[in-house]
């Protein structure tokens, strides 16, 4: 049976239908989300244009109340507002980056985060973004420590112009900075290596934060049917692609992930497990929980047994309402069935349900990479 002859065209499907609708129950949930507040401490020049926006949007999509120092009421005393944001939070995500120790603002935030942690009011989650944990912990001489030393020298010079008490207070402040750096880095966190996939890091952070929020919900919430509701995930898009394809990873796939993130669409993609082995039960669960499957056919797609496993499950789920969008990346649709790909398909296994997908109209991506990215993302958002 050709499923897609009954499918009126992928352009009828708009990403907005993946977004959670707002109703009375959602408005009640929004009020209680004040109890699910997360504070993010970061050095703006390092992460504002990269991971920060993705992380904030993803957490908000999951119903988490996200706060940063950018959300302060500038009409009041800054220090007072900043401390209140941290004290009202259940989790603090601390994004350590190369220039984090250049900002006394960041370091003062960290001191308050450590204080609230010791009072058991808050749980920190350190993220080591292109910086080593040992460097943040000030072990030996390293660039992170050198930046801190320069900041301390500048602050000390300023204090000297004020007086002896100011200089003494500055030294006490430096001790608190260093203690907080060593204390927070001693907590299990996540790391990001340069040129890695930021979308995967964001996914891991969100997953960890949601778990942490679940563990700090007060016992009173258990008896409140509204406050005890779990954070409701959005409808999911499952992305099937050959993880080892040089043409699609990291360029095309990273752009696709970023586009879905900006549109507020919750998605699942198996990149890391391609090299570590894949739990078939996890595969089946993620396909079945999805409303849409993007199948990205490339020249080497069928050389992956995991991709074929995904196709089998995707084909089964089509019969129960899964919407499938095949994407032919630099290959003709006929090539999937009749050319070299078809031969690989026949050699590997006889029962893969590929013909149903390959025999339908889909999105063809055959031109240069930049045009590919623009075309796909604009079509997904246009509907």
N, C-alpha and C positions, 0 to 999 in steps of 0.2 A: 504494500500500500504506500502511495506517495503522500506522505503527511502534508507536505508543503503545497500541494495542489489545492488543499482546503485552507491554507494559510494565506490571507489576503495581502500579504506583503509586510516586510519588517518595518516599513516607514509608518505603519499605523501604530507602532509601539513606541511610546515616548517614555524617556527615563523618569518623567514626573510620576508615572504610575508606580514607580518603585519607592516613592517617598511616602512616609507614614502620614496618614490624614489626621487632622486635628479634630477631636470631638470632645464632648463633656468629660469623658474619662481621662483624655489626654490633658485637659486643663487642670484636672485634679492632680494628675501626676506631676505637672509642671510646678505646682505649688510645693509638693513634697520633694521635688528635686533640689530645693534649697538645702536639704539634708545630704545631698549627694554632691557636695561642692569639692572641686579639685583646684588647687592652686598650682600654677606652672611658673617656676623660676627659671629665667633664661637670660642670656646675653643677646640683646636684639641684633646686633650687627652680624652675629654668627649664624643665627637660625631663623630670623624673622621671615626671610624670603624663601625658606626651604621647608624644614620639617614642622615648624611651629603652626603655620596656617592649616596644614593637613591634619595635624594632631587636634587642634582646637575644633575644627569642623567635625571630625570623626567622633570625638567625645560628645559634642553637642547632639549629633545625630543619634547617639545612644542614650540620650536623656540625662547626660551629666552636666551639671552646672560648672562651667569652666571660668576661672578667674585668673587674671594676671595683673601685674602692676599697671598695665595700660587701662584697666577698668576702674581705676581709682577716681574718686570725686576730687577734682583739682581745686575745688573751692574750699576744701578743708586742709588741715595740716597733713602733709604727705605721709610722714612717719606714722601718724595715728591711723590713717586709712590703710596703709600697707600692713601694719600689724593686725588690724581687724580682718583683712582678707585672709591672712594666713590662719588666724585663730578660728575663723569660721569654717575652715576647710577640714575635710576628713582625710584627704590624701594630698601630698605635695609632690609633684613631678619636678625633679631638679635636673635640668638639661645642662650638664657640664660641657663646656666647649672651650676652644683654644683661648678665648679672651674673657672667659667668665671671671677670672681673678683680677681683671682690669677694672672691674666695677665695684666700688664700695657699696653701691645699692644692692647688687646681687649678693654680696657677702653678708650684708646686714639681714637680707631676707633669709639667708641660710642659717644665720645664728638664731633667728626666731623659729625657723622650721625645726632646728635641733631642740630648742627649748620646748616646743609643743610636743615633739616626739617623746622627750623625757617625761613630760606630764601625761603621756599616753592619750593625748587629744588628737593626734595626727600620725599618719604613717607616711614616711618619705619613700619615693621611688627614684633612685639616681639613674640617669641616662648619660652614658659616656659617649658624647658625640664627637667623633674624630679626635679623641684624647684618651690617654691611658689612665686607668684608675689609680695606678701607682703614682702618676704625675700629679693628679688632683690631691692625693694623700700627702704630697710634698716630700716624697721619698727622693733623696739625693738631689742633685742639681738637674733641673729640666726646664723647658720653656714656660710651662704653666707656673712653676715656682718663681722663675725670674720675673715674670709679669707681676706677681704678687709682691715681690720685694720692691719693685719700682713704685708700685702703688703705695706701699707702706712708707717708703722714703718721701714721696710727695706729701702724704698726709702728715708725716712727722714734721716736715718743714713748715707746713701751714700752721700746725699746732704751736710751733716755737714762736711764731709771730704773735700768738695770742697770750701765751704765758705758761708757767710751769704746770699748773693744774691741767690745762688743755693737753700738754704733752704727755702727762701721766695717764689721762683718760684715753688718749690715742693708743698708747702702748697696751692698755687693758683691752681696747677694742681689737687690736691685732691678735691678741691671745685668743679672744673669742672666735675670730675668723678662722684661725688655724685649727682650733679644737673642733669647730663645726665641719670644716673640710675633711678632717680625718675621721670624724664620727660618721658622717653621712656616706662617705666612700666605703666604710666598713660594712654597709648594708648591701645585700644582693640586689643587683640592678640589671640593666640592659646596656649593650654597647652597639655603636654604629661605626663601621670602618669606612673610610673614604671611598666613594664611588659605588657603595653598596646600594641596594634598593630601599629607598626611604619609606615606600608604602608598606613594605614588610615590617619595618621597625615600628611604624605607627600602629599597625595591626597588633603587634605584640604588646605595645604599651597600653592600648585600649583594653586588650584582653586582661592584662595584669591589673590595671586600674579597676576594672569592673569586679574582678575577684577580690581586690582589697576593699572596695566599697561594701561588698557583700559581707565581709568579715567584721566591719566596724559598725554595721547597723545596730542601733540600740535595741535592747530587749523589749522596750515599749512598742517598737515598730512591729514586732511579731504578732501583737494583739490588735493591730490596726490594719484592716483589710486593704486600705488604700496605700498606706505607707509601706506595707510589706510587699507590694507588687514588685516583681523583678523589672529591670530595665528591658523594654521591649525592643528587640532588634528589628531593623528594616528588612524588607524583602531582599533576597539575595540573588546576585548574578554569579553563575559559575563560569569560569574561564578555562577552557581546555586548549592547551597549546603544547608544542614540543619544547620543553624547557631548555634544551641544549641548542636551540636554533640561534646561530649568530645573527641572523637577519632580524629577529624579533626581540632578542634579549641582549642588553637591557633597554635599547632604544625604544622600539615600537611598544613593547609591553609596558614599560615605565610610563610612557605618555598615555597609554590607554588607562592604566591605573589612576594616574593623576586626573584624567578627565572624568572618570567615574567618581573619584573622591570629590571633585569640585561640584559635581551634580548631586552629591549627597546620596549616592547609591552604594549600598552595602554589597560587597562582592567577595568571592573566594577564589584564590588562585594558588596552585601548588607549584611553587618554584623551588623552595628549599628541599622538599622531600624528593625531588627528581634525582638527587645525588645520594640521598640517605636511605632510600627505600620508602615505599608507600604502604600504609595500612589500608587494605581494601575496604574494611568496614568504615574507615573515615571517608574514603572516596564515596561510597554509596550514600552515607549520611549527608555529605555536603551537596551531592547532586540532588537528592530527594528534598532537601530543605530549600532549594533554589526555585525561583520562578522563571528564570531565563538562563539559557546556556549559550555562551559565545564559543563557537568551535572554530579555531583559527588553523586552517589547513595551510601547511607549508611543504616544501619539497621533502623535508625529512620527518614530517609529522608521523608517518606510519612506521618509522624505525623504532618508535617507542611503544613498548608493550603497555605502559601505563596509559598512554593516550587512547589506545584501542580499548582498554578496560573502561575508560571514561566514556567512550563512544557507545559501548554496549549499554551502560547504565543510563546514559542520556537518552538513547533510543527507547528504552523501557519507560522512562519518565515522560516522554512525549505523549504516550498514550493516556497519561493521567493529568495532562494539562501543562507540562513544561513547554515554554516557548523557546525555540531554538533558532539562533541566528548564525548560519555558517559564514565564515569570512575566508575568502580565498586569497591568501597573501602571496602575491607573485607567482601564482599557479592558476591555470584555467580550470574551471569546474570539471570539464571532461577529463582533465589530466588525473584527477583524483580517482576516477574509475577505470579509464581506458589506457592511461599512459604508464609511466614507470611506477607511479604511486599505486596504481591498480595492481601491478605485478607484485609489488612488495606486500600489498594487502592479501593477495591470494596465497603467497608463500608463507606468511606468518600464521594465518588461521582462517578457517573457512566460515566461521559463524559470526564474524564481526558485522554489526549492523551499520555498515558504512554507506551502502547504496541509497538508503532512505535520505541521508543527509546530503550526499554528493549529487543527487539527481534534482536538486532544487535550486531556485535562484537564491543568491546570497549577495554579500558585499565582496566585490573584487578589488584587491589592492595590488596593482601591478606597476605603478609608477615609482618615482623616486621617494625616498623615505619621508622627507618633510611633507610632501603632498599627501602621502599615505596618512600621516598622523592627522593632518588638518581635515582631510575628507572624512575619516572615520569618526573623529570626535564631533565634527559639526553635524554629521548625519545622525549620530546617536542623540544629540541634544535637540535637533530640529524636529524629529518625529514626522 
